[in-house]
Amino acid sequence: MVKTYSTMLAGRELKVEIGKMAELANGAALVSYGETTILATAVASDKPKEGVDFFPLSVNYEEKFYAIGKIPGGFIKREGRPSERAILTSRVIDRPIRPLFPKDYRNDVVITTTVMAVEQDCSPEVTAMIAASLVVDISEIPFKGPVGSVQVGYVDGEIVINPTSAQREKSSLALTVSSSKHKVMMIEAGADEISEEIMYNAIIEGHKVNQEIVSFIESIQADCGKEKDFNYEKAIIPEEVYRAIVDVIGEKRMEVAVFTDHKQTREVQLRALMNEVTEKLIEDGHEDYLIYLEESFYAFEKKTVRRMILKDHQRPDGRKLDQIRPLRAEIDLIPRVHGSGMFTRGQTQVLTVTTLGPLSEIQMLDGLDELESTKRYMHHYNFPPFSVGEARAPRSPGRREIGHGALAERALIPVLPSEEEFPYAIRIVSEVLSSNGSTSQASICGSTLSLMAAGVPIKSPVAGISVGIVTGETDDEFVLLTDIQGLEDFFGDMDFKVGGTLNGITAIQMDMKIEGLTEEIIKGALEQTKIARNYILNEVMSKAISEPRTELSQYAPFITQININPEKISEVIGQKGKVINRIIEETGVKIDIEDDGRVFICAINKAKADRTIEIIEGIVQDLAPGQIFNGKVVRIMNFGAFVELVPGKEGLVHISQLAHERVEKVEDAVQIGDEIKVKVMEIDKQGRVNLSHKALLPRPPRPEKQQTEEQSK
């Protein structure tokens, strides 16, 4: 039997149909927001996955081009690997729901959201996030939901929930907020230097609306949800094994082992303790405990670190709670590239390289959002195995690498110059050389250094910083940690990343391991990141380079832009491209012409670009008497020479206009291929152009006899 439920969300109908499709899944629903339609399914395996110590959750966001009435590009003409946007959306769906599954649940769970129709005013991403929570909630899969999600914009000084397509274009904020019944589960934002106060208010407003969505899902779950049968308090590690390990090591020795600012030293010390425990268990005849040894040891280490931070306010590397690790900013490390910068934070080190190119090299996007068809700024993040001391071959970028690159990209987009100000495509590559936490934020800092070193006129420098948290048993028992390192990230409860300038926030990404954040925690995290961000910008990055260089690298292409009358574009291109190809052949430049008359010229130096501009302006301007050109002789007749002024336009220099003195044969004055300066003398009624070379030549001195006769008269 099909059941239909509906509610209003930001002035548009949110409708859920259950029992209509995919009835063999554990949970399935057809969810529509306006006319945007998502088929969501959740399926769990019957038995736990063997040999894993993590929850095997897979979330997939499937884009179907029929959703926007479009046939996929390329030769295959069917959807292939997910787009970058689809991968990022899968991550955004995953992050708020993952902490709400039982910690010891080991069954495979696959959530699939298929985009079947898109109305541009109703976000398919938000619809998919709501649908994903809904199908798990109504299934028998154990889950402490529901989770509601909305997008929040800031348009004309007003906070807007789920902005329309037109509002998104004007909005200075693109914020996504996910919430459970009481707490915020996930924050993802891009902003045009928004203040902490506006950002906080927007988060809280989104959280309030999410409560309406949560209540709506709860009503559906109460009506048709399946019973969930799972012991949430089931122990993974036998108590006697855990106690045996603690007795062998002792709390003080574990504290000493983890209490160091050097990652390798900590690993050596922990490995020594692990070996000691193994030998002791075997000696005492507890070989059966060894299968739980790794998990028990990890649990003891985690409990120790969390206790030290929460109770004693001691961090593993000895820093204060709000203290940043030692920082270093450098530029110009790599020769011949267009720009390079390296940012080091403790043992985290990221090198970023900038490459500039013509706008024809922008990335074309083949997705479902009609507002995003191209990408001028591309930020790629690489995380090689050697950065964490692992001996394995590099692999192609995964979801994590794509997500971190997108975060850094989002943080820097608001400060980039417009195409009119800086007509370049920009590619940034962040290479993680060493990783001990916060590599994505180091890549933001390194990218700012690299852009300024390359001479990209960014509006303001951008820095990134992360704040972590360790929580206790109650909501008001927590400790915020500025600039978390790897161990604090692993054992902590949150990674709250914020990028921004001295003027405000440009990007946020929040990852959770607990069941949400209170408003107090969010406000505290925003305040601490602002203080740390300003310190990095003022005291560290500005010492390496304080503002963008005024000149580009000698190895960067010289790109400039002119505007011509769109009606003259055909003259510049010529029949079958003959004119523009001749210009390119002569000057060696690359030319891109937009339909609105913008012409982008990419040359190896300014002289080549200036010559190209001279030619194009000559083509598009109407000829008039008095104009002067550097032309090329293209044909010779017995009565004169035809000179090409610019590609596609030529005129005649009559034999009498070649020189002041008498010219017997045209070939005595010029040859085919000669470049000569000519002046337009006349354009007759038939449009023929009469030129003169003589008019631009200095008059020869008169003979002495002629001067004497003139004086006597």
Secondary structure, DSSP 8 states (H G I E B T S, - for coil): --EEEEEEETTEEEEEEESSS-TTSSEEEEEEETTEEEEEEEEEEEEE-TT-SS--EEEEEEE-GGGGT----TTT-S--S--HHHHHHHHHHHHHHGGGS-TT--EEEEEEEEEEE--TTS-HHHHHHHHHHHHHHHSSS------EEEEEEEETTEEEES--HHHHHH-SEEEEEEE-SSSEEEEEEEEEEE-HHHHHHHHHHHHHHHHHHHHHHHHHHHHH-------TT--SS-HHHHHHHHHHH-HHHHHHHH--S-HHHHHHHHHHHHHHHHHHHHHTT-GGGGGGHHHHHHHHHHHHHHHHHHTT---TT---TT----EEEEE--SSSSSEEEEEEETTEEEEEEEEEE-GGGSEE--SS-TT-SEESEEEEEE--GGGGT--S------HHHHHHHHHHHHHHGGGS--TTT---EEEEEEEEEE-SS-HHHHHHHHHHHHHHHHT---SS--EEEEEEEEE-SSTT-EEEEES--HHHHHHSSEEEEEEE-SS-EEEEEEEESSS-B-HHHHHHHHHHHHHHHHHIIIIIIHHH-SS--SS--TTS-EEEEEE--GGGHHHHH-GGGHHHHHHHHHH--EEEE-TTSEEEEEESSHHHHHHHHHHHHHHHS---TT-EEEEEEEEEETTEEEEEEETTEEEEEEGGGS-SS--SSGGGT--TT-EEEEEEEEE-TT--EEEESGGGS------HHHHHHHHH-
